[in-house]
């Protein structure tokens, strides 16, 4: 399962700080997860708004 960051993201940076692959990058309004994601899940518990979710795709 891969992950996506929803529009609930407030760009707090907590997920960016824990990503071992630097796979979370910033755009104008929020962060998004690139194809470099290894699906380790370290970002999930760090998001205070639970804005990171699995999208069900592999």
QUIVEN-V492265 format. One record per residue. N is the residue number from 1. RES is the residue in three letters. PHI is phi in whole degrees, 0 to 359 (999 if undefined). OMEGA is omega in whole degrees, -180 to 180 (NA if undefined). BURIAL is b if it has 16 or more other C-alpha atoms within 10 Angstrom, else e. Layout:
BEGIN
n | res | phi | omega | burial
N | RES | PHI | OMEGA | BURIAL
N | RES | PHI | OMEGA | BURIAL
END
This chain:
BEGIN
n | res | phi | omega | burial
1 | UNK | 999 | 176 | e
2 | UNK | 261 | -174 | b
3 | UNK | 244 | 173 | b
4 | UNK | 228 | 176 | b
5 | UNK | 252 | -176 | b
6 | UNK | 279 | 180 | e
7 | UNK | 290 | 175 | e
8 | UNK | 288 | -178 | e
9 | UNK | 302 | 177 | b
10 | UNK | 248 | 178 | e
11 | UNK | 58 | 179 | b
12 | UNK | 284 | 177 | e
13 | UNK | 90 | -178 | b
14 | UNK | 299 | -180 | e
15 | UNK | 291 | -180 | b
16 | UNK | 298 | -177 | b
17 | UNK | 297 | -176 | e
18 | UNK | 258 | -176 | e
19 | UNK | 287 | -177 | b
20 | UNK | 287 | -177 | e
21 | UNK | 252 | -175 | e
22 | UNK | 51 | -176 | e
23 | UNK | 267 | 178 | b
24 | UNK | 248 | -176 | b
25 | UNK | 234 | -174 | e
26 | UNK | 262 | 166 | e
27 | UNK | 240 | -174 | e
28 | UNK | 298 | -173 | e
29 | UNK | 245 | -178 | e
30 | UNK | 200 | 174 | b
31 | UNK | 269 | 171 | b
32 | UNK | 218 | -176 | b
33 | UNK | 259 | -178 | b
34 | UNK | 273 | 177 | e
35 | UNK | 292 | 177 | e
36 | UNK | 283 | -179 | e
37 | UNK | 300 | 177 | b
38 | UNK | 259 | 177 | e
39 | UNK | 58 | 180 | b
40 | UNK | 284 | 178 | e
41 | UNK | 82 | -179 | b
42 | UNK | 298 | -178 | e
43 | UNK | 286 | -174 | b
44 | UNK | 305 | -178 | b
45 | UNK | 287 | -178 | e
46 | UNK | 280 | -176 | b
47 | UNK | 284 | -178 | b
48 | UNK | 289 | -179 | e
49 | UNK | 253 | -177 | e
50 | UNK | 53 | -178 | e
51 | UNK | 275 | 178 | e
52 | UNK | 255 | -177 | b
53 | UNK | 225 | 174 | e
54 | UNK | 282 | -180 | e
55 | UNK | 261 | 176 | e
56 | UNK | 81 | -179 | e
57 | UNK | 261 | 175 | e
58 | UNK | 254 | NA | e
END
